């Protein structure tokens, strides 16, 4: 996640009190290369999100909201749901899915941000 801060100039996540705001995560590797296969891209996205949540002392069980921006919502939403269900296995958070024309880098299929609430 250091590459995001250094190369793209934004924080992957911000903790304010017991709330964690995770920036839109993407299916890119540590060198910011886009993963090309749909399912693999979504898995990488959730792995990236997992790292940001962990750095803030949170996990997927703490996520209260997901907001996704899909370049092909109808085609990719079922794949997203299957991957999401591997990571979020308990109480489901609120969720919004939005179809968009493009994302910041060609080849990206989904940008997903979340909000997590820590106990206390």
MOHUMO-V577088 format. One record per residue. N is the residue number from 1. RES is the residue in one letter. SS is DSSP state (hx for helix, st for strand, lp for the rest). PHI is phi in degrees with one decimal (NA if undefined). PSI is psi in radians with two decimals (999 if undefined). Layout:
n:N res:RES ss:SS phi:PHI psi:PSI
n:N res:RES ss:SS phi:PHI psi:PSI
This chain:
n:1 res:X ss:lp phi:NA psi:-0.22
n:2 res:X ss:hx phi:-62.5 psi:-0.62
n:3 res:X ss:hx phi:-61.9 psi:-0.61
n:4 res:X ss:hx phi:-63.1 psi:-0.84
n:5 res:X ss:hx phi:-63.9 psi:-0.79
n:6 res:X ss:hx phi:-74.2 psi:-0.82
n:7 res:X ss:hx phi:-87.8 psi:-0.60
n:8 res:X ss:hx phi:-103.6 psi:-0.22
n:9 res:X ss:lp phi:63.9 psi:0.81
n:10 res:X ss:lp phi:-147.9 psi:2.75
n:11 res:X ss:lp phi:-82.0 psi:2.31
n:12 res:X ss:lp phi:-63.3 psi:-0.47
n:13 res:X ss:st phi:-162.4 psi:2.75
n:14 res:X ss:st phi:-137.4 psi:2.29
n:15 res:X ss:st phi:-103.7 psi:2.23
n:16 res:X ss:st phi:-125.4 psi:1.85
n:17 res:X ss:lp phi:61.9 psi:-2.14
n:18 res:X ss:lp phi:-102.7 psi:0.29
n:19 res:X ss:st phi:-110.5 psi:2.35
n:20 res:X ss:st phi:-115.4 psi:2.15
n:21 res:X ss:st phi:-104.8 psi:2.01
n:22 res:X ss:st phi:-100.8 psi:2.19
n:23 res:X ss:st phi:-60.3 psi:2.87
n:24 res:X ss:st phi:-57.0 psi:2.06
n:25 res:X ss:st phi:-90.8 psi:2.63
n:26 res:X ss:lp phi:-130.1 psi:2.82
n:27 res:X ss:lp phi:-86.2 psi:1.17
n:28 res:X ss:st phi:-121.3 psi:2.62
n:29 res:X ss:lp phi:-81.3 psi:-3.06
n:30 res:X ss:lp phi:-60.3 psi:-0.46
n:31 res:X ss:lp phi:-92.0 psi:0.17
n:32 res:X ss:lp phi:68.9 psi:0.40
n:33 res:X ss:lp phi:-82.3 psi:2.39
n:34 res:X ss:st phi:-72.6 psi:2.30
n:35 res:X ss:lp phi:-78.2 psi:2.29
n:36 res:X ss:lp phi:-86.6 psi:-0.70
n:37 res:X ss:lp phi:-72.0 psi:2.39
n:38 res:X ss:hx phi:-55.2 psi:-1.01
n:39 res:X ss:hx phi:-61.1 psi:-0.76
n:40 res:X ss:hx phi:-62.7 psi:-0.65
n:41 res:X ss:hx phi:-63.4 psi:-0.74
n:42 res:X ss:hx phi:-69.5 psi:-0.66
n:43 res:X ss:hx phi:-61.7 psi:-0.80
n:44 res:X ss:hx phi:-60.8 psi:-0.70
n:45 res:X ss:hx phi:-57.3 psi:-0.86
n:46 res:X ss:hx phi:-66.7 psi:-0.61
n:47 res:X ss:hx phi:-64.8 psi:-0.70
n:48 res:X ss:hx phi:-64.2 psi:-0.74
n:49 res:X ss:hx phi:-63.7 psi:-0.70
n:50 res:X ss:hx phi:-57.9 psi:-0.73
n:51 res:X ss:hx phi:-64.0 psi:-0.74
n:52 res:X ss:hx phi:-66.4 psi:-0.79
n:53 res:X ss:hx phi:-59.6 psi:-0.81
n:54 res:X ss:hx phi:-61.2 psi:-0.69
n:55 res:X ss:hx phi:-62.2 psi:-0.46
n:56 res:X ss:lp phi:-94.3 psi:0.05
n:57 res:X ss:lp phi:83.0 psi:0.40
n:58 res:X ss:lp phi:-122.9 psi:3.02
n:59 res:X ss:lp phi:-146.5 psi:-3.12
n:60 res:X ss:hx phi:-63.6 psi:-0.45
n:61 res:X ss:hx phi:-66.1 psi:-0.34
n:62 res:X ss:hx phi:-91.6 psi:-0.13
n:63 res:X ss:st phi:-70.9 psi:2.23
n:64 res:X ss:st phi:-109.7 psi:-0.28
n:65 res:X ss:st phi:-151.8 psi:2.43
n:66 res:X ss:st phi:-123.6 psi:2.37
n:67 res:X ss:st phi:-129.4 psi:2.07
n:68 res:X ss:st phi:-115.7 psi:2.46
n:69 res:X ss:st phi:-116.9 psi:1.94
n:70 res:X ss:st phi:-107.6 psi:2.38
n:71 res:X ss:lp phi:-79.5 psi:-0.35
n:72 res:X ss:lp phi:-144.4 psi:1.38
n:73 res:X ss:hx phi:-56.9 psi:-0.86
n:74 res:X ss:hx phi:-63.9 psi:-0.71
n:75 res:X ss:hx phi:-71.3 psi:-0.77
n:76 res:X ss:hx phi:-95.7 psi:-0.24
n:77 res:X ss:hx phi:-60.4 psi:-0.75
n:78 res:X ss:hx phi:-61.8 psi:-0.64
n:79 res:X ss:hx phi:-66.4 psi:-0.76
n:80 res:X ss:hx phi:-56.8 psi:-0.84
n:81 res:X ss:hx phi:-59.2 psi:-0.73
n:82 res:X ss:hx phi:-63.6 psi:-0.74
n:83 res:X ss:hx phi:-69.5 psi:-0.80
n:84 res:X ss:hx phi:-54.9 psi:-0.74
n:85 res:X ss:hx phi:-67.8 psi:-0.27
n:86 res:X ss:hx phi:-77.5 psi:-0.47
n:87 res:X ss:hx phi:-99.7 psi:-0.64
n:88 res:X ss:lp phi:-108.8 psi:1.79
n:89 res:X ss:lp phi:-110.4 psi:-0.19
n:90 res:X ss:lp phi:-101.4 psi:-2.35
n:91 res:X ss:lp phi:-60.1 psi:2.24
n:92 res:X ss:lp phi:-78.9 psi:2.43
n:93 res:X ss:lp phi:-80.9 psi:2.97
n:94 res:X ss:st phi:-63.4 psi:2.63
n:95 res:X ss:st phi:-146.8 psi:2.47
n:96 res:X ss:st phi:-129.6 psi:2.35
n:97 res:X ss:st phi:-123.5 psi:2.18
n:98 res:X ss:st phi:-126.0 psi:2.33
n:99 res:X ss:st phi:-87.4 psi:2.30
n:100 res:X ss:lp phi:-129.6 psi:2.85
n:101 res:X ss:lp phi:-77.7 psi:-0.71
n:102 res:X ss:lp phi:-156.5 psi:2.83
n:103 res:X ss:lp phi:-117.5 psi:-3.06
n:104 res:X ss:lp phi:-66.0 psi:-0.41
n:105 res:X ss:lp phi:-134.2 psi:2.35
n:106 res:X ss:lp phi:-55.5 psi:2.45
n:107 res:X ss:lp phi:95.9 psi:-0.28
n:108 res:X ss:lp phi:-74.3 psi:2.39
n:109 res:X ss:lp phi:-106.8 psi:-0.40
n:110 res:X ss:st phi:-152.6 psi:2.40
n:111 res:X ss:st phi:-120.0 psi:2.21
n:112 res:X ss:st phi:-127.4 psi:2.16
n:113 res:X ss:st phi:-114.0 psi:2.81
n:114 res:X ss:st phi:-147.7 psi:2.84
n:115 res:X ss:st phi:-124.2 psi:2.35
n:116 res:X ss:st phi:-123.6 psi:2.61
n:117 res:X ss:st phi:-120.9 psi:2.08
n:118 res:X ss:lp phi:-85.6 psi:2.61
n:119 res:X ss:lp phi:-60.3 psi:2.59
n:120 res:X ss:lp phi:85.5 psi:999
